[in-house]
């Protein structure tokens, strides 16, 4: 009996081994076939997509060429002019936007739609003609005694302008001698030195004429500054 049990066990193991030997290559073969089929499908799909893209591009190019050929020389010229005008308009809009941004950020003055300047620029007009115009002339245009400030501020900038107002400047040449005194202790100038600068830059930019400018209302901040500086 024990002999038959041992034989049965060995026979069962042999059959299992044979089954595995037969089935495993089949399974592996199936896996290989599936992988191969998947790769073929992917490759075919990529080829179809490439062909579709090329066909679309060719079709678009053909439409463009046919449209261009169908136009008369006059119509082609008009189409080119429309495109050029659109490009020019876009460039002008970009330039205008950049200029407006630069003006709002860099300029010390503002001018409203009705032509009125901010109160600080107007005050600069008043203070300039009270303290500076004797040498530099009305509206900052200069005289035989001192240079044209509407030109000087273009090269000096704010820092250079402030340096000259505070410390003065002496210019000696073979033609003339100019002596700009220091206004560091003159509160009628130093309290409003920024206002005078705003006025001169507005004059240099041509947004304020030689005449007395129209002004906006005086803000509370300006009132507080004047009281603090005068005190």
Residue pairs with C-beta under 8 A, 6 or more apart in sequence:
68 76
71 79
107 201
107 205
108 120
108 121
108 158
108 194
108 197
108 198
108 201
109 117
109 118
109 120
109 121
109 198
109 199
109 201
109 202
109 207
109 208
110 117
110 118
110 121
111 117
111 118
111 202
111 207
111 208
112 216
114 214
115 214
116 213
116 214
116 215
116 216
117 202
117 207
117 208
117 213
117 214
117 215
117 216
118 198
118 215
118 216
119 215
119 216
119 217
119 218
119 219
119 222
120 194
120 195
120 198
120 222
121 195
121 198
121 199
121 202
121 208
121 213
121 215
122 199
122 213
122 215
122 216
123 192
123 195
123 222
124 192
124 194
124 195
124 196
124 197
124 198
124 199
124 200
124 202
125 199
125 208
125 212
125 213
127 188
127 189
127 192
127 195
127 196
127 199
128 140
128 196
128 199
128 200
129 138
130 188
131 183
131 186
131 188
131 189
132 140
132 149
132 189
132 196
133 139
133 140
135 143
135 145
135 146
136 142
136 143
136 145
136 146
136 147
136 148
136 149
137 143
137 146
137 148
138 210
139 150
139 203
139 209
139 210
140 148
140 149
140 150
140 199
140 200
140 203
141 148
141 150
141 210
142 148
142 149
142 151
144 176
145 178
146 178
146 180
147 178
149 200
149 203
150 200
150 203
150 204
151 204
152 161
153 161
153 197
153 200
153 201
153 204
154 204
156 164
158 197
161 197
161 200
162 193
162 197
164 180
165 182
165 183
165 184
165 189
165 190
165 193
166 182
166 183
166 184
166 190
167 182
167 184
168 179
168 180
168 181
168 182
168 183
169 178
169 179
169 180
170 177
170 178
170 179
170 180
171 177
171 178
171 179
171 180
172 178
183 189
183 190
184 190
187 229
187 230
189 196
191 225
191 226
191 229
191 230
199 208
202 208
202 213
